[in-house]
Amino acid sequence: MFLKGSRTVIRRLAAPSAVVLALLVVPSGPAAASGWYRAVDLGFGGEARAVNSHGQIVGEGSVGAGATGTHGFLWSAGRVTDLGVLEHGEREYGRATDVNDRSQVVGFSVFRAGPEQSYAHAFLWQHGVLTDIDPASLDSMATAVNDRGQVVGTRYTAEGAHAFLWQDGTMTDLGTGYAGDVNDRGQIIGRNAMGGTGATMWFRGRVYDLGAPPGLDDWRPIAINERGWIAGNGGSITERAYLWRAGAFRDLGTLGGPTASVVDINDRGQVLGLSETAAGGLHPFLWQGGAMIDLTTRGIPEDVTVNALGNRGEILGTVGEHAGYYRLER
């Protein structure tokens, strides 16, 4: 049972009333950063946001000949599928943010209410159909989907930002806050404005305050894996990267400078992020087994902004100005 045996006090909050670039790294063995990474260009301008266990990549870009805007895409075994947008027209825009192992894709697409006013609505793409899953909100975006088809994200109403869970056509309002990620157990992590430290888990109809690292008032959960491990960032002036595991916090350290931040965690417990070096540069890192590896020593350029980490060690970011990926060569 998640949260059982926690060494940090987990406070139950009120039940809910009702939170780039294209770069993929595929390791050929268990040591995820023990080789050299080679860039593979997908051949079109854009950014990748997520990858599933089958190696399918999603993001946004100019994916068609004569493209008039930015659309969400699904890349699978060398084939690119344009996911389209909810509304065509001038400055049309769509972004895919996550994909599950059933090839269901979520994200958001912009539509225009007038010449100078636009909104975004969360979408689900499956079987070639793009569906607006939150037509009643002012703005909304879907940030993650698990293999059960549960979609989480944030919707904006007249009352402000609310976290949501959508499944099989039913929208559940989780209350004030932002939902950023969900695992296959249905554990949702994000931020809640109802009190406590703000770092929040929604699970089986309850809302939990995840506490905060020692010496901090709050932190920002970013990603959760299937083990229930959470990677996040804390600190306002000097940001540090943290791993939350069974209620205990671990500072992941830095590459020699004062700051570090995480962007993702995979099911193997590897954490991806960025850290300052002693010389003042900002380098991508992979943390595994208690050690932080500087990925610029493995062939990944210093100036990339890494964005996601797959279960096979894939690291998403940019390859030049194109969507692409870095593959690990042994």
Buried (B, 14 or more C-beta within 10 A) or exposed (E): EBBEEBEBEBEEBEEBEEBBBBBBBBBBEEEBBEBBBEBBEBEBBBBBBBBBBBBBBBBBBBBEEEBEBBBBBBBBEEEBBBBBBBBEEEEBBBBBBBBBEBBBBBBBBBBBEEEEEBBBBBBBBBEEEBEBBBEEBEBBBBBBBBBBBBBBBBBBEEEEBBBBBBBEEEBBBBBBBBBBBBBBBBBBBBBBBBEBBBBBBBBEEEBBBBBBBEEBEBBBBBBBBBBBBBBBBBBEEEBBBBBBBBBEBBEBBBBBBBBBBBBBBBBBBBBBBBBBBEEEBBBBBBBBEEEBBBBBEBBBBEEBBBBBBBBBBBBBBBBEEBBBBBBBEE
